[in-house]
């Protein structure tokens, strides 16, 4: 196996082991490969290995990759902060958005989602760690925002997302994930939500223990990122096979 194949297989093995250790069914937690800064050629290689869900943080980079990989049956997740002037292309070109934290952004996504596409799947980002540097609605305001977003016609509110502060202690890692799960529980009954987007390379197991249904893994699959390169993703490149 080549290095990418080895890393992807190792992540899938970790995910399966975490599901079984938590008493959950295999496949309960879906793997979203976070591919920001990595070139379209690498995504194409992961696609050939069976990966179908990819997460991107940077809009123009993602649009360039989408243009080059248009022949691939990829589900695209936008997981980065959203500026008001970027909502239209996000609404037009993504299947999921994980990082909605303001009603204004949700309203723009709903208004700009093309009528010929199904409603856009969205998650509300919750700032469970209370970090000033992190985006996200506060836990105390999440239910009110969820009710408002759920009423928008071109969106389908699916659940909650969080990026907790880094922590090396597996037991401490579970606390913010448990908080997000607790926030979701009443919304499951009232709004039919079904998604917890949480867990990354260093805390995948803790997130699965607390009920993650989408885990966002980048480094463990693609290796460390080089932010000094554009990844060869200039628009107008040849489609990749």
DALINBEL-V393565 format. One record per residue. RES is the residue in one letter. SS is DSSP state (H for helix, E for strand, - for the rest). Layout:
RES SS
RES SS
This chain:
X -
X -
X H
X H
X H
X H
X H
X H
X H
X H
X H
X H
X H
X H
X H
X H
X H
X H
X H
X H
X H
X -
X -
X -
X -
X -
X -
X -
X -
X E
X E
X E
X E
X E
X -
X -
X -
X -
X -
X H
X H
X H
X H
X H
X H
X H
X H
X H
X -
X -
X -
X -
X E
X E
X E
X E
X -
X -
X H
X H
X H
X H
X H
X H
X H
X H
X H
X H
X -
X -
X -
X -
X -
X -
X E
X E
X E
X E
X -
X -
X -
X -
X -
X H
X H
X H
X H
X H
X H
X H
X H
X H
X H
X -
X -
X E
X E
X E
X E
X E
X -
X -
X H
X H
X H
X H
X H
X H
X H
X H
X H
X H
X -
X -
X -
X -
X -
X -
X -
X E
X E
X E
X E
X E
X E
X E
X -
X -
X -
X -
X -
X -
X -
X -
X -
X -
X E
X -
X H
X H
X H
X H
X H
X H
X H
X H
X H
X H
X H
X H
X -
X -
X -
X -
X E
X E
X E
X E
X E
X E
X E
X -
X -
X -
X -
X -
X -
X -
X -
X H
X H
X H
X H
X H
X H
X H
X H
X H
X H
X H
X H
X H
X H
X H
X H
X H
X H
X H
X H
X H
X H
X -
X -
X -
X E
X E
X E
X -
X -
X -
X -
X -
X -
X H
X H
X H
X H
X H
X H
X -
X -
X -
X -
X E
X E
X E
X E
X -
X H
X H
X H
X H
X -
X -
X -
X -
X -
X -
X -
X -
X -
X -
X -
X -
X -
X -
X -
X -
X -
X -
X -
